[in-house]
Amino acid sequence: MKITIDIDCTPEEARTFLGLPDVKPFQDAMLEEMQTQAAATMQSMTPEALMNTFFPSGIPGIEEMQRMFWNMATGNTDSSNKKK
């Protein structure tokens, strides 16, 4: 014997019937907070701000990073042959 029951209800009606909490206000608050943080982060993502973050000393910082990558690529871990 096979019995099939179809229930036509909205998700809100099903949640209420099963006694589950309504998390929509929490989701809305979290989404708003995430949007606020994302907007603040995007404002600090200008090319100049990014360069200052990664290379606070400017061009010498970029040269030092290139030297570090070159040493890693060639297997040279000796820091004594750094250019001054």
C-alpha positions as CSV (number, residue, x, y, z in Angstrom):
1,M,0.0,0.0,0.0
2,K,1.3,3.4,-0.9
3,I,0.0,6.7,0.4
4,T,1.0,10.1,-1.0
5,I,0.2,13.4,0.7
6,D,0.7,16.7,-1.1
7,I,0.8,19.8,1.1
8,D,0.6,23.1,-0.7
9,C,2.0,25.8,1.6
10,T,4.6,28.6,1.5
11,P,7.9,28.2,3.2
12,E,6.8,30.6,5.9
13,E,3.7,28.5,6.6
14,A,5.8,25.3,6.7
15,R,8.3,26.9,9.1
16,T,5.4,28.1,11.4
17,F,3.7,24.7,11.3
18,L,7.0,22.9,12.2
19,G,7.8,25.4,15.0
20,L,11.0,26.6,13.3
21,P,12.3,30.1,14.1
22,D,12.0,32.9,11.6
23,V,15.7,33.8,10.8
24,K,14.8,36.4,8.1
25,P,15.5,39.5,10.4
26,F,18.9,38.0,11.4
27,Q,19.7,37.3,7.7
28,D,18.7,40.8,6.8
29,A,20.9,42.3,9.5
30,M,23.9,40.2,8.6
31,L,23.5,41.0,4.9
32,E,23.4,44.7,5.7
33,E,26.5,44.5,7.8
34,M,28.4,42.5,5.1
35,Q,27.4,45.1,2.5
36,T,28.6,47.9,4.7
37,Q,32.0,46.2,5.3
38,A,32.3,45.3,1.6
39,A,31.7,49.0,0.6
40,A,34.3,50.2,3.2
41,T,36.8,47.6,1.9
42,M,36.2,48.6,-1.8
43,Q,37.0,52.3,-0.9
44,S,40.4,51.2,0.4
45,M,41.2,49.2,-2.7
46,T,42.4,52.0,-4.9
47,P,45.7,51.2,-6.7
48,E,47.6,53.8,-4.7
49,A,46.3,52.4,-1.4
50,L,47.2,48.8,-2.5
51,M,50.7,49.9,-3.5
52,N,51.2,51.7,-0.1
53,T,50.0,48.5,1.7
54,F,52.4,46.2,-0.1
55,F,55.3,48.6,-0.6
56,P,55.3,51.2,2.2
57,S,58.8,52.2,1.3
58,G,58.0,52.7,-2.4
59,I,60.3,51.7,-5.2
60,P,63.0,50.2,-3.0
61,G,60.4,47.8,-1.6
62,I,59.6,46.6,-5.1
63,E,63.2,46.1,-5.9
64,E,63.7,44.1,-2.7
65,M,60.7,41.9,-3.6
66,Q,62.1,41.3,-7.1
67,R,65.5,40.4,-5.6
68,M,63.7,38.0,-3.2
69,F,61.8,36.3,-6.0
70,W,65.0,36.0,-8.1
71,N,66.8,34.4,-5.2
72,M,64.0,31.9,-4.7
73,A,63.8,31.1,-8.4
74,T,67.5,30.5,-8.6
75,G,67.7,28.6,-5.3
76,N,70.0,31.2,-3.8
77,T,69.1,31.5,-0.2
78,D,72.4,33.2,0.8
79,S,71.5,36.7,1.9
80,S,75.2,37.8,1.8
81,N,75.0,38.6,-2.0
82,K,72.2,41.2,-1.6
83,K,72.8,44.4,-3.4
84,K,73.1,47.4,-1.2
